[in-house]
Amino acid sequence: MSKIILITGGQRSGKSRHAEELALSLADNPVYVATAHVWDEEFRERVRRHQERRGPQWTNIEEEKQLSRHDLTGRVAVIDCVTLWLTNFFFELKDVDKTLQTVKREFDDFTAHDGTFIFVTNEIGSGGVSVDAVQRQFTDLQGWMNQYIASRADEVILMVSGIPVTVKS
């Protein structure tokens, strides 16, 4: 049976660090699934710092879109992050409805395996309404996908200033 944990919050709220600590408390050799597409050098440096923080006990998988290609049966995995994963699909499909349908299917296929899946996501809609139409579309997409994952999650944790707040257990 799979277990789904969603960790959400704002930028620099401690989401990734908490997800990693949780994974290490559940398994000696967890999996880290990085969904980021590296667009520039500043982001490459962020990725490097994240990789450096994790030790050799981690199995690292770089997967921008097709999470279901990886059978993580019996493993504990951190998927970091939903926002970047959605970006990869939205950049290609350029349509909110198509992206949402595609990503929901991919999420369901990936989490159908027995394992513990810790998804990290962002609450980008908490910061106000963007003046840019594409950003508003993406914010809607992100919010709907967060709701979808949360509805299937066994646990939801909101990170506030480095403090985990249990929303659903």
N, C-alpha and C positions, 0 to 999 in steps of 0.2 A: 504494500500500500504506500502511496506517495504522501509526503507531507509538504505543504507549501507554506512558506513564511514570506510575507511582504514587509520590507523595511522601507519607509518613506520619510520624506522631510525635505527641507530646503537645502540649498547649496552650502557645503561645509558644516552640516549639522552633525556629522559623525556617522552617517549611514554606512559607508563602506567599512570603516573600522569596526563598527558594531557587528556587521554581517560576518566579517572575518573572525572576530572573537567568538561569535556564536558557532560558526562552522568548526572552529578548532575545539570548542567544548563538546562537540558532538562526534568528531572523528579525528583520528591521528593524521590522516592523509586526505584532507578535503580537496575538492576540485574548484578552481576559479575559472569561470567562463567570462572572458572579456569580450564585450560586444562592440567596443569602440572602433570606429574607423579613424585613423590618425590623419587629420586634415592639415596640420601645421606643426612647426617645431615646438611651440609653447605647449601644445597638447601632447606631443611626443614626450616632453619632459614630465608632464603630469603622469603619463602612463609609466614612465621609468620609475618615478617615486613610488607609485603604487606597487610595482613589481618588486622593488627593493625592500619595501615594508614586509612583504610576505617572504617566508623562509622556504627552505628546500622541501619541506613536508607537503607543499602544495603541488598538485598537478594543474598546470596552466593550459587552457584551451583558448585560442583566439578564434572567435566565431561572430562575424558581423550580423548574420541573418538566420541561417538554418540551424537553430539549436537542436532540432530533432535528428540531425545527422549524428549526434553524439549520444550513445546509449550509456547513461549514467546510473543504470540499475544498481541499487545497493549502496550508492555513494551519497555523500553530502556535498552539495554544490552551491556556490555563490554565483549568481548571475548578475553581473554589474556592467551596465545598468539598462533598465527598461527604456529610459529616455533615449539613450544612444542607439539602442536596438530599433526603436520606433523611427528614429531619424533615418537610419539606413534604408528602411522600407519606404518611408514617406518621400525621401529624396529620389527614389527610383519610380514609385507609382504616382506621386504627385496628386493623390486623391485620398481624402480622409476615409471615406467609406470602404474603398478597396483596401487601403492599408489596414484598417481596423479588422476587416474580415480575414485578411491574410494572416495578420499577427495573432488573432485569436485562435485560428486553426493551428498555427505553428506552436503556440503556447500549449494548447491541448495535446497535440502530438508529443511534445517534449515531456510534459509532466504526466503522461499516461504510464510511464515506467515507475517502478517502485524505487523511491529514493527520497531524499530530503532536498528540496529546492528553496534556496533563500534568494529571493529577488530583491534587488535594490532599485528604487525608483525615486523620482523627484516630484515634488508638489509645485510645479511651475505655475499653476493657476492661482497660487496664493499671493502672488506679487502684484496683482492688478491686471487690467486689460491693456493689451498691446495696441499701439496705433497701426501696426502692420497686419494686413489681412492674412498673410501666410503664417505669421506667428500666432495669430488668434486661432487659425485652423489647427495648428500643431498643438496648441494648448488644449483645445477641445479633445483632440485625438488622445493626448497624454492622459487627460482626466478620465475619459471613457475607458482607456485600457487599464488605468489604475483601479477603477471600479470593478472591471472584469476580473482582474487578478485578485483583488480583495474579496470578491464574492466567492472565489474558489479557495481562498487561503484558509489554513487552519489557524494562523496567527497573523496579526497585523501590528506592526510597531511603528510609531511615529517618533522620529528623532527630533528633539528640541534642544539646541545648544549643547549637544553631546550627551543628552540624557534620553534614554529610551522610555517611551510612554506606551504601555500596552493599550491598543485600541480594540483588538479582538483576540480572544484566546479560547 
